[in-house]
Amino acid sequence: MKDKIEKRIASLKAEFESGKKTLSDLEAKQTNIRETLFRISGAIQILEELLAESQTPEENDAQNLEEDAASPLTKRGEPYG
């Protein structure tokens, strides 16, 4: 009986260590993905700002009209209601 219990303890300890390693790997992956998304978000923001700076005032007006038309919740910057 004692042998059986000791084997089960050893098995559970191995499983526990394996679980801790898996959790650590997933946390590292989550951190990596979060950092990657942050960098991508920053790149998008910079590119959008560059695009806005490079557009003529007429192009900006046209883009603003398209954005307003695409948003069903607002009309001329004000909520429907």
MOPAC internal coordinates of N, CA, C and O (Angstrom, degrees):
PM7 1SCF
backbone

  N    0.0000 0     0.00 0     0.00 0    0    0    0
  C    1.4535 1     0.00 0     0.00 0    1    0    0
  C    1.5305 1   111.05 1     0.00 0    2    1    0
  O    1.2310 1   120.77 1   136.11 1    3    2    1
  N    1.3569 1   116.13 1   -43.89 1    3    2    1
  C    1.4524 1   120.75 1  -179.32 1    5    3    2
  C    1.5303 1   110.46 1   -61.22 1    6    5    3
  O    1.2310 1   120.31 1   138.63 1    7    6    5
  N    1.3445 1   117.01 1   -41.37 1    7    6    5
  C    1.4771 1   121.66 1   178.47 1    9    7    6
  C    1.5302 1   110.97 1   -59.68 1   10    9    7
  O    1.2310 1   121.51 1   136.54 1   11   10    9
  N    1.3060 1   114.72 1   -43.46 1   11   10    9
  C    1.4611 1   120.62 1  -178.95 1   13   11   10
  C    1.5370 1   110.72 1   -61.24 1   14   13   11
  O    1.2310 1   120.76 1   136.19 1   15   14   13
  N    1.3276 1   116.14 1   -43.81 1   15   14   13
  C    1.4653 1   121.29 1  -179.44 1   17   15   14
  C    1.5277 1   110.30 1   -66.04 1   18   17   15
  O    1.2310 1   120.39 1   137.01 1   19   18   17
  N    1.3268 1   116.86 1   -42.99 1   19   18   17
  C    1.4665 1   120.73 1   179.94 1   21   19   18
  C    1.5290 1   110.98 1   -63.86 1   22   21   19
  O    1.2310 1   120.27 1   140.70 1   23   22   21
  N    1.3321 1   117.09 1   -39.30 1   23   22   21
  C    1.4680 1   120.46 1   177.15 1   25   23   22
  C    1.5286 1   110.68 1   -64.76 1   26   25   23
  O    1.2310 1   120.86 1   139.46 1   27   26   25
  N    1.3164 1   115.97 1   -40.54 1   27   26   25
  C    1.4633 1   119.95 1   179.98 1   29   27   26
  C    1.5325 1   110.55 1   -66.11 1   30   29   27
  O    1.2310 1   120.79 1   139.67 1   31   30   29
  N    1.3412 1   116.10 1   -40.33 1   31   30   29
  C    1.4659 1   120.24 1   176.93 1   33   31   30
  C    1.5242 1   110.04 1   -61.02 1   34   33   31
  O    1.2310 1   120.20 1   133.74 1   35   34   33
  N    1.3277 1   117.22 1   -46.26 1   35   34   33
  C    1.4611 1   121.70 1   179.46 1   37   35   34
  C    1.5257 1   110.84 1   -60.82 1   38   37   35
  O    1.2310 1   120.92 1   138.40 1   39   38   37
  N    1.3247 1   115.84 1   -41.60 1   39   38   37
  C    1.4635 1   121.02 1   179.05 1   41   39   38
  C    1.5303 1   111.01 1   -63.76 1   42   41   39
  O    1.2310 1   120.55 1   134.97 1   43   42   41
  N    1.3170 1   116.56 1   -45.03 1   43   42   41
  C    1.4616 1   120.91 1   179.31 1   45   43   42
  C    1.5198 1   111.95 1   -66.08 1   46   45   43
  O    1.2310 1   119.92 1   142.14 1   47   46   45
  N    1.3231 1   117.76 1   -37.86 1   47   46   45
  C    1.4664 1   120.85 1   177.64 1   49   47   46
  C    1.5218 1   110.55 1   -64.24 1   50   49   47
  O    1.2310 1   120.46 1   138.39 1   51   50   49
  N    1.3321 1   116.72 1   -41.61 1   51   50   49
  C    1.4670 1   120.74 1   178.25 1   53   51   50
  C    1.5283 1   109.99 1   -63.55 1   54   53   51
  O    1.2310 1   120.76 1   136.72 1   55   54   53
  N    1.3279 1   116.15 1   -43.28 1   55   54   53
  C    1.4605 1   120.63 1   178.89 1   57   55   54
  C    1.5307 1   110.95 1   -64.43 1   58   57   55
  O    1.2310 1   120.71 1   141.25 1   59   58   57
  N    1.3223 1   116.24 1   -38.75 1   59   58   57
  C    1.4591 1   121.64 1   178.61 1   61   59   58
  C    1.5283 1   110.38 1   -63.37 1   62   61   59
  O    1.2310 1   120.17 1   133.31 1   63   62   61
  N    1.3223 1   117.29 1   -46.69 1   63   62   61
  C    1.4721 1   121.51 1   179.12 1   65   63   62
  C    1.5241 1   110.98 1   -62.54 1   66   65   63
  O    1.2310 1   121.01 1   139.39 1   67   66   65
  N    1.3134 1   115.68 1   -40.61 1   67   66   65
  C    1.4656 1   120.08 1   177.84 1   69   67   66
  C    1.5316 1   110.49 1   -62.71 1   70   69   67
  O    1.2310 1   120.39 1   137.64 1   71   70   69
  N    1.3003 1   116.85 1   -42.36 1   71   70   69
  C    1.4666 1   121.72 1   177.91 1   73   71   70
  C    1.5108 1   111.86 1   -63.90 1   74   73   71
  O    1.2310 1   120.17 1   139.03 1   75   74   73
  N    1.3465 1   117.29 1   -40.97 1   75   74   73
  C    1.4623 1   120.66 1   177.91 1   77   75   74
  C    1.5243 1   110.92 1   -62.86 1   78   77   75
  O    1.2310 1   120.59 1   139.50 1   79   78   77
  N    1.3417 1   116.48 1   -40.50 1   79   78   77
  C    1.4582 1   120.36 1   179.66 1   81   79   78
  C    1.5257 1   110.32 1   -66.29 1   82   81   79
  O    1.2310 1   120.41 1   136.32 1   83   82   81
  N    1.3227 1   116.83 1   -43.68 1   83   82   81
  C    1.4636 1   120.75 1   178.45 1   85   83   82
  C    1.5260 1   110.86 1   -60.74 1   86   85   83
  O    1.2310 1   120.57 1   135.96 1   87   86   85
  N    1.3210 1   116.52 1   -44.04 1   87   86   85
  C    1.4634 1   120.87 1   178.73 1   89   87   86
  C    1.5250 1   110.90 1   -62.34 1   90   89   87
  O    1.2310 1   120.17 1   137.05 1   91   90   89
  N    1.3045 1   117.28 1   -42.95 1   91   90   89
  C    1.4596 1   121.62 1   178.52 1   93   91   90
  C    1.5313 1   110.77 1   -62.23 1   94   93   91
  O    1.2310 1   120.56 1   136.76 1   95   94   93
  N    1.3270 1   116.54 1   -43.24 1   95   94   93
  C    1.4712 1   120.66 1   177.78 1   97   95   94
  C    1.5286 1   111.19 1   -61.89 1   98   97   95
  O    1.2310 1   120.45 1   137.43 1   99   98   97
  N    1.3294 1   116.75 1   -42.57 1   99   98   97
  C    1.4644 1   120.45 1   179.48 1  101   99   98
  C    1.5264 1   111.81 1   -66.39 1  102  101   99
  O    1.2310 1   120.28 1   141.89 1  103  102  101
  N    1.3262 1   117.07 1   -38.11 1  103  102  101
  C    1.4597 1   119.93 1   178.07 1  105  103  102
  C    1.5271 1   110.55 1   -65.59 1  106  105  103
  O    1.2310 1   120.25 1   140.86 1  107  106  105
  N    1.3373 1   117.12 1   -39.14 1  107  106  105
  C    1.4670 1   120.69 1   177.48 1  109  107  106
  C    1.5295 1   109.91 1   -64.95 1  110  109  107
  O    1.2310 1   120.92 1   138.52 1  111  110  109
  N    1.3332 1   115.85 1   -41.48 1  111  110  109
  C    1.4686 1   119.81 1   178.61 1  113  111  110
  C    1.5307 1   110.21 1   -64.25 1  114  113  111
  O    1.2310 1   120.28 1   138.67 1  115  114  113
  N    1.3220 1   117.08 1   -41.33 1  115  114  113
  C    1.4643 1   121.13 1   178.98 1  117  115  114
  C    1.5318 1   110.21 1   -61.14 1  118  117  115
  O    1.2310 1   120.42 1   135.95 1  119  118  117
  N    1.3059 1   116.81 1   -44.05 1  119  118  117
  C    1.4637 1   121.12 1   178.38 1  121  119  118
  C    1.5204 1   110.36 1   -61.18 1  122  121  119
  O    1.2310 1   120.48 1   135.17 1  123  122  121
  N    1.3232 1   116.68 1   -44.83 1  123  122  121
  C    1.4609 1   122.10 1   178.36 1  125  123  122
  C    1.5236 1   111.63 1   -58.46 1  126  125  123
  O    1.2310 1   120.87 1   132.86 1  127  126  125
  N    1.3249 1   115.94 1   -47.14 1  127  126  125
  C    1.4643 1   121.15 1  -178.75 1  129  127  126
  C    1.5240 1   110.31 1   -65.07 1  130  129  127
  O    1.2310 1   120.60 1   138.43 1  131  130  129
  N    1.3209 1   116.46 1   -41.57 1  131  130  129
  C    1.4671 1   121.10 1   179.51 1  133  131  130
  C    1.5394 1   110.00 1   -61.15 1  134  133  131
  O    1.2310 1   120.33 1   136.34 1  135  134  133
  N    1.3314 1   116.96 1   -43.66 1  135  134  133
  C    1.4656 1   121.07 1   178.98 1  137  135  134
  C    1.5234 1   111.06 1   -65.60 1  138  137  135
  O    1.2310 1   120.58 1   139.94 1  139  138  137
  N    1.3260 1   116.49 1   -40.06 1  139  138  137
  C    1.4651 1   120.58 1   178.46 1  141  139  138
  C    1.5220 1   110.68 1   -63.48 1  142  141  139
  O    1.2310 1   120.09 1   135.36 1  143  142  141
  N    1.3303 1   117.44 1   -44.64 1  143  142  141
  C    1.4597 1   120.97 1   178.47 1  145  143  142
  C    1.5253 1   111.12 1   -63.04 1  146  145  143
  O    1.2310 1   120.35 1   142.83 1  147  146  145
  N    1.3223 1   116.94 1   -37.17 1  147  146  145
  C    1.4621 1   120.81 1   178.18 1  149  147  146
  C    1.5283 1   110.12 1   -64.05 1  150  149  147
  O    1.2310 1   120.20 1   136.19 1  151  150  149
  N    1.3395 1   117.22 1   -43.81 1  151  150  149
  C    1.4669 1   120.60 1   178.58 1  153  151  150
  C    1.5252 1   110.84 1   -64.54 1  154  153  151
  O    1.2310 1   120.29 1   137.22 1  155  154  153
  N    1.3349 1   117.04 1   -42.78 1  155  154  153
  C    1.4703 1   120.70 1   179.22 1  157  155  154
  C    1.5231 1   110.12 1   -62.61 1  158  157  155
  O    1.2310 1   120.39 1   136.91 1  159  158  157
  N    1.3243 1   116.85 1   -43.09 1  159  158  157
  C    1.4622 1   121.12 1   178.94 1  161  159  158
  C    1.5287 1   110.66 1   -59.70 1  162  161  159
  O    1.2310 1   120.72 1   136.53 1  163  162  161
  N    1.3221 1   116.23 1   -43.47 1  163  162  161
  C    1.4600 1   120.36 1   178.20 1  165  163  162
  C    1.5165 1   111.96 1   -63.11 1  166  165  163
  O    1.2310 1   120.79 1   138.43 1  167  166  165
  N    1.3366 1   116.10 1   -41.57 1  167  166  165
  C    1.4630 1   119.93 1   178.98 1  169  167  166
  C    1.5235 1   110.86 1   -64.15 1  170  169  167
  O    1.2310 1   120.35 1   138.74 1  171  170  169
  N    1.3238 1   116.94 1   -41.26 1  171  170  169
  C    1.4708 1   120.75 1   177.84 1  173  171  170
  C    1.5189 1   109.96 1   -60.43 1  174  173  171
  O    1.2310 1   120.74 1   133.64 1  175  174  173
  N    1.3299 1   116.19 1   -46.36 1  175  174  173
  C    1.4588 1   120.30 1  -178.82 1  177  175  174
  C    1.5259 1   111.03 1   -60.30 1  178  177  175
  O    1.2310 1   120.35 1   134.37 1  179  178  177
  N    1.3189 1   116.94 1   -45.63 1  179  178  177
  C    1.4674 1   120.68 1  -179.98 1  181  179  178
  C    1.5216 1   110.80 1   -62.49 1  182  181  179
  O    1.2310 1   120.44 1   134.50 1  183  182  181
  N    1.3343 1   116.77 1   -45.50 1  183  182  181
  C    1.4660 1   119.94 1  -179.46 1  185  183  182
  C    1.5213 1   111.70 1   -64.52 1  186  185  183
  O    1.2310 1   120.01 1   141.35 1  187  186  185
  N    1.3314 1   117.59 1   -38.65 1  187  186  185
  C    1.4649 1   120.13 1   177.06 1  189  187  186
  C    1.5296 1   111.12 1   -64.52 1  190  189  187
  O    1.2310 1   120.75 1   140.90 1  191  190  189
  N    1.3309 1   116.17 1   -39.10 1  191  190  189
  C    1.4662 1   119.26 1   177.97 1  193  191  190
  C    1.5233 1   110.84 1   -66.45 1  194  193  191
  O    1.2310 1   120.38 1   137.91 1  195  194  193
  N    1.3385 1   116.89 1   -42.09 1  195  194  193
  C    1.4638 1   120.13 1   177.41 1  197  195  194
  C    1.5174 1   111.10 1   -62.09 1  198  197  195
  O    1.2310 1   120.61 1   138.65 1  199  198  197
  N    1.3305 1   116.45 1   -41.35 1  199  198  197
  C    1.4532 1   120.95 1   179.20 1  201  199  198
  C    1.5278 1   110.41 1   -63.26 1  202  201  199
  O    1.2310 1   120.69 1   136.17 1  203  202  201
  N    1.3154 1   116.28 1   -43.83 1  203  202  201
  C    1.4694 1   120.20 1   179.77 1  205  203  202
  C    1.5295 1   110.96 1   -63.58 1  206  205  203
  O    1.2310 1   120.27 1   140.94 1  207  206  205
  N    1.3160 1   117.09 1   -39.06 1  207  206  205
  C    1.4656 1   120.57 1   179.14 1  209  207  206
  C    1.5260 1   111.96 1   -67.40 1  210  209  207
  O    1.2310 1   120.73 1   148.43 1  211  210  209
  N    1.3261 1   116.21 1   -31.57 1  211  210  209
  C    1.4613 1   119.69 1  -176.03 1  213  211  210
  C    1.5229 1   112.96 1   -84.00 1  214  213  211
  O    1.2310 1   119.91 1   168.36 1  215  214  213
  N    1.3201 1   117.78 1   -11.64 1  215  214  213
  C    1.4581 1   120.81 1  -178.74 1  217  215  214
  C    1.5193 1   110.98 1   -82.79 1  218  217  215
  O    1.2310 1   121.43 1   -30.09 1  219  218  217
  N    1.3148 1   114.88 1   149.91 1  219  218  217
  C    1.4615 1   120.37 1   174.75 1  221  219  218
  C    1.5212 1   108.24 1   -75.48 1  222  221  219
  O    1.2310 1   119.70 1   -18.18 1  223  222  221
  N    1.3134 1   118.17 1   161.82 1  223  222  221
  C    1.4757 1   120.25 1   177.81 1  225  223  222
  C    1.5347 1   112.21 1   -56.79 1  226  225  223
  O    1.2310 1   120.19 1   144.73 1  227  226  225
  N    1.3297 1   117.24 1   -35.27 1  227  226  225
  C    1.4693 1   119.95 1   178.88 1  229  227  226
  C    1.5233 1   110.80 1   -65.48 1  230  229  227
  O    1.2310 1   120.60 1   139.92 1  231  230  229
  N    1.3358 1   116.46 1   -40.08 1  231  230  229
  C    1.4706 1   120.02 1   178.55 1  233  231  230
  C    1.5193 1   110.84 1   -66.19 1  234  233  231
  O    1.2310 1   120.53 1   141.77 1  235  234  233
  N    1.3274 1   116.59 1   -38.23 1  235  234  233
  C    1.4654 1   120.12 1   177.67 1  237  235  234
  C    1.5213 1   111.05 1   -63.41 1  238  237  235
  O    1.2310 1   120.58 1   137.43 1  239  238  237
  N    1.3448 1   116.50 1   -42.57 1  239  238  237
  C    1.4618 1   120.02 1   178.32 1  241  239  238
  C    1.5174 1   110.85 1   -61.51 1  242  241  239
  O    1.2310 1   120.30 1   136.35 1  243  242  241
  N    1.3403 1   117.03 1   -43.65 1  243  242  241
  C    1.4634 1   121.39 1   179.59 1  245  243  242
  C    1.5241 1   110.85 1   -63.63 1  246  245  243
  O    1.2310 1   120.34 1   139.57 1  247  246  245
  N    1.3344 1   116.95 1   -40.43 1  247  246  245
  C    1.4589 1   120.04 1   179.35 1  249  247  246
  C    1.5248 1   110.91 1   -66.51 1  250  249  247
  O    1.2310 1   119.96 1   139.47 1  251  250  249
  N    1.3213 1   117.68 1   -40.53 1  251  250  249
  C    1.4602 1   121.04 1   177.80 1  253  251  250
  C    1.5209 1   111.23 1   -62.73 1  254  253  251
  O    1.2310 1   120.24 1   140.87 1  255  254  253
  N    1.3345 1   117.15 1   -39.13 1  255  254  253
  C    1.4644 1   120.43 1   177.59 1  257  255  254
  C    1.5257 1   110.63 1   -64.50 1  258  257  255
  O    1.2310 1   120.15 1   139.10 1  259  258  257
  N    1.3357 1   117.32 1   -40.90 1  259  258  257
  C    1.4675 1   120.96 1   178.33 1  261  259  258
  C    1.5189 1   110.56 1   -62.97 1  262  261  259
  O    1.2310 1   120.33 1   136.85 1  263  262  261
  N    1.3331 1   116.97 1   -43.15 1  263  262  261
  C    1.4682 1   120.39 1  -179.96 1  265  263  262
  C    1.5230 1   110.89 1   -64.77 1  266  265  263
  O    1.2310 1   120.07 1   139.57 1  267  266  265
  N    1.3311 1   117.46 1   -40.43 1  267  266  265
  C    1.4631 1   120.79 1   178.33 1  269  267  266
  C    1.5288 1   111.01 1   -64.35 1  270  269  267
  O    1.2310 1   120.43 1   139.13 1  271  270  269
  N    1.3204 1   116.78 1   -40.87 1  271  270  269
  C    1.4630 1   120.95 1  -179.97 1  273  271  270
  C    1.5220 1   111.53 1   -67.91 1  274  273  271
  O    1.2310 1   120.44 1   149.65 1  275  274  273
  N    1.3192 1   116.77 1   -30.35 1  275  274  273
  C    1.4639 1   120.76 1  -178.27 1  277  275  274
  C    1.5204 1   112.10 1   -77.64 1  278  277  275
  O    1.2310 1   119.84 1   162.29 1  279  278  277
  N    1.3147 1   117.92 1   -17.71 1  279  278  277
  C    1.4513 1   121.83 1  -177.96 1  281  279  278
  C    1.5240 1   110.38 1   -98.66 1  282  281  279
  O    1.2310 1   120.04 1   -72.94 1  283  282  281
  N    1.3337 1   117.53 1   107.06 1  283  282  281
  C    1.4665 1   119.76 1  -178.66 1  285  283  282
  C    1.5204 1   113.13 1   -74.11 1  286  285  283
  O    1.2310 1   119.41 1   169.25 1  287  286  285
  N    1.3364 1   118.73 1   -10.75 1  287  286  285
  C    1.4589 1   120.70 1  -175.76 1  289  287  286
  C    1.5199 1   113.05 1   -91.73 1  290  289  287
  O    1.2310 1   120.21 1   169.98 1  291  290  289
  N    1.3201 1   117.20 1   -10.02 1  291  290  289
  C    1.4548 1   117.89 1  -178.24 1  293  291  290
  C    1.5149 1   111.14 1  -129.71 1  294  293  291
  O    1.2310 1   121.81 1   -26.26 1  295  294  293
  N    1.3070 1   114.13 1   153.74 1  295  294  293
  C    1.4699 1   121.21 1   174.33 1  297  295  294
  C    1.5114 1   105.43 1  -139.43 1  298  297  295
  O    1.2310 1   121.04 1   -63.18 1  299  298  297
  N    1.3182 1   115.61 1   116.82 1  299  298  297
  C    1.4601 1   122.20 1  -177.03 1  301  299  298
  C    1.5060 1   112.13 1    52.85 1  302  301  299
  O    1.2310 1   121.03 1  -138.75 1  303  302  301
  N    1.3382 1   115.63 1    41.25 1  303  302  301
  C    1.4579 1   120.41 1   176.14 1  305  303  302
  C    1.5138 1   115.29 1    80.05 1  306  305  303
  O    1.2310 1   120.52 1  -179.67 1  307  306  305
  N    1.3514 1   116.61 1     0.33 1  307  306  305
  C    1.4590 1   119.44 1  -178.80 1  309  307  306
  C    1.5265 1   109.19 1  -115.84 1  310  309  307
  O    1.2310 1   120.45 1   -36.39 1  311  310  309
  N    1.3217 1   116.75 1   143.61 1  311  310  309
  C    1.4697 1   118.93 1   178.03 1  313  311  310
  C    1.5280 1   110.83 1   -65.38 1  314  313  311
  O    1.2310 1   121.53 1   -34.82 1  315  314  313
  N    1.3261 1   114.68 1   145.18 1  315  314  313
  C    1.4637 1   118.77 1   172.89 1  317  315  314
  C    1.5113 1   108.42 1   -66.38 1  318  317  315
  O    1.2310 1   120.48 1   -29.34 1  319  318  317
  N    1.3059 1   116.69 1   150.66 1  319  318  317
  C    1.4446 1   115.72 1   175.05 1  321  319  318
  C    1.4252 1   115.95 1   165.60 1  322  321  319
  O    1.2310 1   120.10 1   180.00 1  323  322  321

